Amino acid sequence: MALKITQLKGTVRIKQNQRDSLRSLGLKRIGHEVVRPDTPVVRGQINVVRHMVKVEEVAGE
């Protein structure tokens, strides 16, 4: 199982740890999408920026 993560909001006026989590997920700009494996580490990073991203489950990756 994999997760498709889409950034919905920009990085202006957010905390540094949230900015770091977006970067470690591989997100760079609004509308950017990445596919990451569904692991506890990735889930934790998503939890930090849950108000800024949309997460969908993708089968087969």
N, C-alpha and C positions, 0 to 999 in steps of 0.2 A: 504494500500500500504506500502511496506517496501523497504529498500535499501540494496543491498549487496555491501559491501565496501571491496576492496582488496588493501593491501599495496604493492606498486611496488618498492619503494626505501627505503634505510636504513636511520637511524637517526643520522649518523655521520655528524658533521658540519652543523646542522640545529639549528634554533633559539629555545629557551626554550618554547615559546608559541606554536610552531608547535609540539614539542615533547609532550607537555601536551595535545594537541588536539588529537594526535594519541592515547595516553594512555586512554583518556576519551572515545574515540570511541571503545576502547577494542582491538586495534591493537598492536601487540608485535614484529612482525618480517616480513621480506619480504615474500610475498606469503600468509600471514595470511588473512583469510576472516572472516567477521562478518556480521550479518544481524541486522539492526537497523530500528526502525519505521521512517517514513518520517515525521519529525517534523521540525519546524523552528530552534530549537536548534541544532539538528543533521546537518541540512543543513549548519548552520553557522560554525560548527566545520569542516565539509568537505571543506568549502570554504577556510579555513585557510591552509589546506594541499592539495589543489586540484591538485598540481603538483606532489604529491607523491602517489596518490591513484587512483583507477579505481572504478567508481560507476555504478551499474546496478540496474534497478527497478525490484522488485520481487513481483508478485501478490500473494495474499492469506495469508499474514502473518500480 
